[in-house]
Amino acid sequence: KLSPAQWSAVAFVLLSSENNLDVFDLKKFSASEETLLRLLPVVKASNKAVLSSCNLSERSCEALSSIPSSQSSFLKEVELSNNDLQDSGVNLLCAGLKCSHWKLETLRINVCNLSERSCESLSSLLSFQFSCLRELDLSNNDLKDSGVKLLFDGLGNPHCKLETLRLSGCLMTKEGCATLSSALNYDLSHLKELDLSYNHLGDSGLKLLSARLEHLQVSFRVEPGGVRWLRPGLRKYFCQLTIDTNTVNRKLRLSDNNRKVE
């Protein structure tokens, strides 16, 4: 384990190197929040930060939100997927992003334990006059229709420049489709790609959307879908497992009506 002084030395060496700081991958050093905080100056000087699955929390979002205080930040893409950021963390991050100094274009916060309570801040970010955000991935967060409605309000704002929006597995139903259909009445010429897979949109919801999205020449995905995807969290992926006794390893001892391996 490195001391604070040693981490400072690592940061100095990286910043002084002639090598291009194009991509900063936290896992190459240590997948921890403490390491991120120590190497934040390096993150600021990079074009892309890969911080997914690094045990990060609200504290990391607070640190990242301080990046816009410097006009020297080059960071264009942030990957924060599969961290327990929660609504409070994303709200802090959005507050920092609403700064004309930070020209972030891509934000991936899928599987970050978010709910509809984070969507108001995200919608405000999409509506921000100086926002440069082009891609937003919110997949596998339980945003529900109420959260999706807030997002679509921001999507229809004249200042929004978003080209790609991913809402796969966000507990969206036909009510969310109706909201999106209304949003499509605005000028959404900036939108190029929309992912609504792993939701339960229903036939009526799909009919409402398809014609309008095709007219706007938006590439969209809605399959797979169905009622099973309305289960919150990881429970939506639950399925019954069975053992095929014709192909099972003959050296295994089965019990409980072939449902257990001893």
Secondary structure, DSSP 8 states (H G I E B T S, - for coil): ---HHHHHHHHHHHHH-SS---EEEGGGT-SSHHHHHHTHHHHHHSSEEE-TTS---HHHHHHHTTGGGSTT----EEE--SS--HHHHHHHHHHHHSSTT----EEE--SS--BGGGHHHHHHHHH-TT----EEE-TTSB-HHHHHHHHHHHHTSTT----EEE-TTS---HHHHHHHHHHTTS--TT--EEE--SS--HHHHHHHHHHHHHHTT-EEE--S--GGGGS-GGGGG-------TTTS-TTS-EETTTTEE-
